[in-house]
Amino acid sequence: MHKFSRERTSLACSVWEGALSSHFMTPFLTEPMLRYRDSFLAAIREFQSEGRHTDLNTAEMQQYFPRYLQYWRDRKQNPAPGLVAETTFWLIDGATFIGRLSLRHELNANLIRFGGHIGYEIRPTKRQAGYGKLILRLGLVQAQQRGLTRVLVTCDDTNVASARIIESNGGILENTLQIEGRLIATRRYWIAIQDAG
Ligand SMILES: CC(C)(COP(=O)(O)OP(=O)(O)OC[C@H]1O[C@@H](n2cnc3c(N)ncnc32)[C@H](O)[C@@H]1OP(=O)(O)O)[C@@H](O)C(=O)NCCC(=O)NCCS
């Protein structure tokens, strides 16, 4: 069974620190903060150039950023009807926004099929450097602190990188579902964290 402990996490982080960057500080997760706004918005523009987050208006976000901070707080504390509470985390290295992780506090009928407890993305210019594996590892620590004993993580059957990230973090494939309305089948993995100390 997969064992996930604080010791293992800090060991992993010290390895990552050497492998990932020359920064003194280990990359870390934080909830969204004003101080990382410009780096976050630069990342959004990168995502947009590959067709993601095209609904976001970065100029407007720059101007009204506190509203967006409130939006993320509301998703955690006062979710809209039909949505489960979700905490947004940013992976920061030095002062640079690297990626986002969403931790759903529970599952609903949709999430249990597609989406799961944890979703993540790494900005295009920071990919293939190990940050994907790291963001999920750190997300599992957050899930553990929230009292979850196992988490569901899903990915497209064709998303080789995400499958490797999940499997390297102890994911056990339950099944691959063809979900109505989705062209690509969905892999559903469970990661056990009840052994965490
Ligand atoms: C999927 C994603 C998070 C991967 O992030 P990343 O920082 O590049 O991941 P890592 O550097 O930790 O790489 C993890 C593994 O995938 C491999 N990998 C990364 N990108 C790859 C690619 N494009 N093709 C094949 N393998 C790839 C890495 O080599 C590594 O393999 P290893 O186990 O041999 O070391 C990133 O590409 C992304 O944000 N994609 C868009 C959003 C998305 O798909 N999110 C996941 C939804 S489930």
The ligand as an ORCA input file, in Angstrom:
! r2SCAN-3c Opt
* xyz 0 1
  C       0.006     17.242    -17.181
  C       0.935     18.301    -16.584
  C       0.390     18.739    -15.233
  C       2.335     17.700    -16.425
  O       3.140     18.632    -15.734
  P       4.716     18.523    -15.735
  O       5.243     19.522    -14.786
  O       5.225     18.568    -17.137
  O       4.938     17.049    -15.159
  P       6.318     16.407    -14.674
  O       7.458     17.245    -15.149
  O       6.212     16.125    -13.226
  O       6.332     15.052    -15.516
  C       5.669     13.898    -15.072
  C       6.013     12.753    -16.024
  O       5.349     12.959    -17.265
  C       6.306     13.019    -18.318
  N       5.830     14.025    -19.238
  C       5.659     15.340    -19.013
  N       5.159     15.917    -20.098
  C       5.048     14.954    -21.035
  C       4.579     14.918    -22.366
  N       4.160     16.042    -22.976
  N       4.574     13.738    -23.018
  C       4.984     12.621    -22.417
  N       5.429     12.569    -21.126
  C       5.463     13.732    -20.477
  C       7.587     13.418    -17.655
  O       8.698     13.034    -18.409
  C       7.496     12.670    -16.361
  O       7.789     11.312    -16.614
  P       8.718     10.409    -15.670
  O       7.749      9.692    -14.793
  O       9.426      9.523    -16.575
  O       9.592     11.325    -14.879
  C       1.041     19.529    -17.546
  O       1.427     19.088    -18.823
  C      -0.229     20.321    -17.652
  O      -0.488     21.208    -16.853
  N      -1.035     19.993    -18.672
  C      -2.293     20.683    -18.902
  C      -3.323     20.432    -17.799
  C      -3.468     18.986    -17.456
  O      -3.423     18.093    -18.288
  N      -3.667     18.742    -16.151
  C      -3.888     17.425    -15.623
  C      -5.329     17.119    -15.710
  S      -5.634     15.492    -15.046
*
